[in-house]
Amino acid sequence: MIQVTPHMRVLVAVDPVDFRKGIDGLAQVCYAELSDAPFSGCVFVFGNRKRTAIKVLVYDGQGFWRYQKRLSRGRFPFWPQSDEVEKSLEAHELKVLFSAGNPAKATGLAPWKKALNL
């Protein structure tokens, strides 16, 4: 399991992605739709059309990690809605999303406190 740290950028694809795609297909989505290199070290999060599953793509310097979580019941109640193609999340908000919560309501340290280790 890869550790998501507060220093990592987390980008969420707002539009649903075809979950038949593997690592190469998701990397192509990173280039084409998110306009970011999959080798950048960002954490890329994708959702399916029904919002019952999410996939995560991360490059760790040696290779790609692809994670998938599918809910046994229900849907992810929150998914970013925006006119933009991507939404940025903080590390603690990603953990809330993984537990099928609403990252918009997550509380965490202010960014300036993280930099000062307060």
C-alpha angles and dihedrals in degrees: 000000000000119000116235107215128192089250093063121094113234117202121187120200105227096201119069119260130215103256093208085079117104129201094297093048093049090047088054089053088053091056099038105038107016095040092220132113114251087217091062095094093246120140108240118201124195132184132203124237095260092046090231095119142030132201126205125202122195133168113212100187095268102051147324128293118204119191128185131191121188119185115232090214134017131355139283098273093207129053124157114261116198145137086241124085094233140032125205120223134187119241094254091050090054090055089052090050090051090056091052093254133131111268091195089069095045117116123213142145118304112255093248091055090053090055092051094042091236 
